Amino acid sequence: MKKRAALEQAIRRHVDGWCGQPFVWGVSDCLLSICDIIRDARGYDPAQSFRGRYRTKIGALRVTREFGGIEGAIAAMAFDLDWREIAPGEAFVGDVGICAAGRAGLTGLIKDVQLWVGRNETAFSAVPTARVLRAWRIR
């Protein structure tokens, strides 16, 4: 199976699961959920260094603050994994990005076919490329 097709299928499976599973900090939050998709489709865990380090929102803020917040944490993860930063409009299925999430600050996203999707506390969000602030091409 082609790599992007595997990512597209993994996105479908995980987004369906997000609708039936609770949002849990340190288990199924916005950062770990997009990394779960990549782990499922590509066989490596981009969030390996974050897993098991927090269990609450405050814990997540503390861990990501080491990198300047969620944006810095994803940028550091991208650097470590040799992901290239791209313009959001150049993204393919499975690429990773961030967008503003209102009072919640920033949130991690993964590119689906037409929209970007990300985990939130009620299920998931789907946003157009115009709302994505930064993006990275995954390997």
C-alpha positions in Angstrom: 0.0 0.0 0.0 1.3 3.5 -0.8 2.4 5.6 2.1 -0.1 8.4 1.7 -3.0 5.9 1.2 -2.0 4.2 4.5 -2.1 7.6 6.2 -5.5 8.4 4.7 -6.9 5.1 6.0 -5.3 5.7 9.5 -6.8 9.2 9.6 -10.3 7.7 9.0 -9.9 5.0 11.6 -8.6 7.4 14.3 -11.1 10.2 13.6 -13.9 7.6 13.9 -12.4 6.5 17.2 -12.2 10.1 18.4 -16.0 10.3 18.2 -16.4 7.4 20.6 -13.5 7.8 23.0 -13.0 10.5 25.6 -10.3 13.1 25.3 -7.6 12.2 27.9 -4.5 14.3 28.6 -1.4 12.3 28.1 -3.3 9.5 26.2 -5.6 11.0 23.5 -5.0 14.7 23.5 -4.3 16.9 20.4 -0.6 16.1 20.2 -0.6 12.4 20.9 -3.7 11.8 18.7 -2.1 13.0 15.5 1.1 11.1 16.4 -1.0 8.0 16.9 -2.1 8.2 13.3 1.5 8.5 12.1 2.6 5.6 14.3 -0.3 3.5 13.0 0.5 4.3 9.3 4.2 4.6 9.3 5.4 2.5 12.2 7.3 5.1 14.3 6.1 7.3 17.1 6.8 11.0 16.6 5.7 11.7 20.2 7.8 9.1 21.9 9.6 11.7 24.0 6.3 13.2 25.2 4.4 10.0 26.1 4.1 9.2 29.7 5.3 12.6 30.8 1.9 14.2 31.7 -1.6 13.3 32.7 -3.3 16.6 33.0 -3.7 19.9 31.0 -1.3 21.6 33.4 1.2 18.7 32.9 0.9 19.1 29.1 1.5 22.8 29.4 4.5 22.2 31.6 6.1 19.6 29.2 5.5 21.7 26.1 6.6 24.9 27.8 10.1 23.4 27.7 9.9 23.9 23.9 8.0 27.2 24.0 4.5 25.7 23.9 2.8 23.2 21.5 4.2 25.0 18.5 7.7 24.7 19.7 7.1 21.1 20.8 5.9 20.1 17.3 8.8 22.1 15.7 11.3 20.3 17.9 9.7 16.9 17.1 9.9 17.9 13.4 13.6 18.8 13.7 14.4 15.6 15.5 12.6 13.6 12.8 14.0 15.6 9.8 10.5 16.8 8.8 10.8 19.8 6.5 8.7 22.9 7.2 6.4 23.7 4.3 3.7 26.2 3.5 0.3 24.8 4.7 -1.0 25.0 1.2 1.7 22.5 0.0 0.7 19.9 2.5 -0.2 16.3 1.5 -2.3 13.8 3.4 -0.6 13.0 6.7 1.5 16.2 7.0 1.4 17.9 10.4 0.4 21.4 11.2 -0.8 23.8 13.9 -3.7 26.3 14.1 -5.2 28.7 16.6 -7.8 27.0 18.8 -9.5 30.0 20.4 -9.0 30.2 24.2 -7.2 26.9 24.1 -4.2 28.5 22.3 -2.7 26.4 19.5 -3.5 22.8 18.6 -1.9 20.1 16.5 -3.5 18.9 13.3 -2.9 16.4 10.6 -3.8 16.9 6.9 -6.7 14.9 5.6 -7.8 14.9 1.9 -9.5 18.3 1.9 -9.3 19.6 5.5 -6.9 19.5 8.5 -8.2 17.4 11.5 -7.3 17.4 15.1 -8.5 16.1 18.4 -10.3 18.3 20.8 -12.1 17.8 24.1 -15.5 17.0 22.5 -14.3 14.8 19.5 -12.4 16.5 16.7 -12.1 19.7 14.6 -11.8 20.0 10.9 -10.3 23.3 9.6 -9.4 24.7 6.2 -5.8 25.3 5.1 -6.3 29.0 5.5 -6.4 28.6 9.3 -3.2 26.5 9.5 -0.3 28.6 10.8 2.6 26.3 10.2 3.0 22.8 8.6 5.7 20.1 8.3 6.1 17.4 5.7 6.4 14.1 7.5 8.7 11.2 6.4 
